[in-house]
Amino acid sequence: MTEPFFPLTALSEAQRAQALERFTIIRPALEEGVSQAQVASTSKKAPSTIRLWIKRYREKGLAGLANNVTLSDIGYRLSFQEATALTLRTAIWHKEDPRWHTCGIPTVFYSDHGSDFTSRHMEQVAADLSMELIFSQVSVPRALSSA
């Protein structure tokens, strides 16, 4: 059974930091031709750890470098902010149902001032996707807003 791909934005801030830290360690082996043994020696990590991180990175991307990434991390224990990001992700992806014609990354995301849309996490997602966030005026729906 193939393990699911987890987008980096589905992880907690601590998991993202850990993944980026590990990527910084293995990057020379991935991009500069430095041997895995040299990376292990330089980073004072076990060679088996370096091999595992490189394997996870190649299979799952940056998110594969975070510890303990499971379906529950992106399903049942999400904050509102993370759930919103996953909902956006689902909206972006191509749907198998032929009645759903719209997919892709929007250039602009219009939203109200709900905490799940005004979070730091949502700002990170928008930056990752080069998507502009536009908020309606407080207590005024976008359709009625003059902005």
C-alpha positions in Angstrom: 0.0 0.0 0.0 1.4 3.4 -1.0 1.5 6.0 1.8 -0.3 9.2 1.1 1.6 12.4 0.3 1.3 15.1 2.9 1.8 18.7 1.9 4.1 20.7 4.0 1.3 23.1 4.8 -0.7 20.3 6.5 2.0 20.0 9.1 2.3 21.9 12.4 4.8 24.7 12.6 7.1 22.6 14.6 7.0 19.8 12.1 7.7 22.2 9.2 10.7 23.6 11.1 12.0 20.1 11.8 11.5 19.1 8.1 13.4 22.2 6.9 16.2 21.6 9.4 16.7 18.1 8.2 16.5 19.2 4.6 19.3 21.7 5.3 21.4 18.8 6.6 20.8 16.5 3.6 20.8 19.2 0.9 24.5 18.8 0.0 24.0 15.1 -0.8 20.9 15.9 -2.9 22.1 18.9 -4.8 25.9 19.2 -4.6 27.1 15.7 -5.0 28.5 15.4 -1.4 28.5 11.7 -0.3 26.0 10.6 2.3 28.9 9.4 4.4 30.4 13.0 4.4 27.0 14.5 5.2 26.6 12.0 8.1 30.1 12.9 9.4 29.7 16.7 9.1 26.2 16.6 10.7 27.3 14.1 13.4 24.2 12.0 12.4 24.3 8.2 11.9 24.7 7.3 8.2 21.5 5.2 8.5 19.6 8.4 9.6 20.9 10.3 6.6 19.9 7.5 4.2 16.4 7.4 5.8 16.0 11.1 5.5 17.0 11.1 1.8 14.7 8.2 1.1 11.8 10.0 2.8 12.5 13.2 1.0 12.6 11.5 -2.4 9.3 9.6 -1.6 7.3 12.3 0.1 9.1 15.7 -0.3 9.8 18.0 2.6 6.9 16.7 4.6 8.5 13.3 4.7 11.3 14.7 6.8 8.9 15.5 9.7 8.5 13.0 12.5 5.4 10.9 13.0 3.3 12.2 10.0 0.2 10.1 10.0 -3.3 10.4 8.6 -4.5 11.6 12.0 -2.1 14.6 11.6 -4.2 15.8 8.6 -7.6 14.4 9.5 -8.9 14.2 13.0 -6.7 16.5 15.0 -6.6 19.6 12.8 -7.0 23.1 14.0 -9.5 25.2 12.1 -6.7 26.9 10.3 -5.2 23.7 9.1 -8.6 22.3 8.1 -9.2 25.4 6.0 -5.9 24.9 4.2 -6.8 21.3 3.4 -10.2 22.4 2.2 -8.5 24.9 -0.1 -6.1 22.1 -1.3 -9.1 19.9 -2.1 -10.7 22.8 -4.1 -7.5 23.3 -6.1 -7.0 19.7 -7.1 -8.6 18.2 -10.2 -11.8 16.3 -9.3 -12.6 12.8 -10.7 -16.3 13.8 -11.0 -16.7 15.3 -14.5 -19.3 17.7 -13.2 -16.6 19.6 -11.3 -14.9 21.6 -14.0 -13.1 24.2 -11.8 -9.7 23.4 -10.3 -6.4 25.1 -10.0 -4.7 27.7 -7.8 -6.7 31.0 -7.6 -4.7 34.2 -8.0 -7.0 35.9 -5.4 -8.7 34.4 -2.4 -11.7 36.5 -1.1 -12.6 35.8 2.5 -14.3 37.2 5.6 -12.5 37.8 8.9 -13.0 34.4 10.4 -10.1 33.3 12.5 -9.4 30.3 10.2 -8.9 32.7 7.2 -6.8 35.4 9.0 -4.3 33.0 10.6 -0.6 33.0 10.1 -0.9 29.5 8.7 -3.3 30.7 6.0 -0.9 33.6 5.2 1.9 30.9 4.7 -0.3 28.9 2.4 -1.2 31.9 0.4 2.5 32.9 0.1 3.4 29.3 -0.9 0.8 29.4 -3.6 1.5 33.0 -4.7 -2.2 33.7 -3.9 -3.4 37.1 -2.8 -5.7 37.2 0.3 -8.4 39.9 0.2 -10.7 40.3 3.2 -14.1 41.9 3.3 -14.7 44.8 5.7 -15.5 43.6 9.2 -19.2 42.7 9.4 -19.7 43.6 5.7 -19.9 40.8 3.1 -17.6 41.2 0.1 -20.5 41.7 -2.2 -21.6 44.8 -0.2 -18.1 46.1 0.5 -16.8 49.1 -1.5 -13.2 47.8 -1.5 
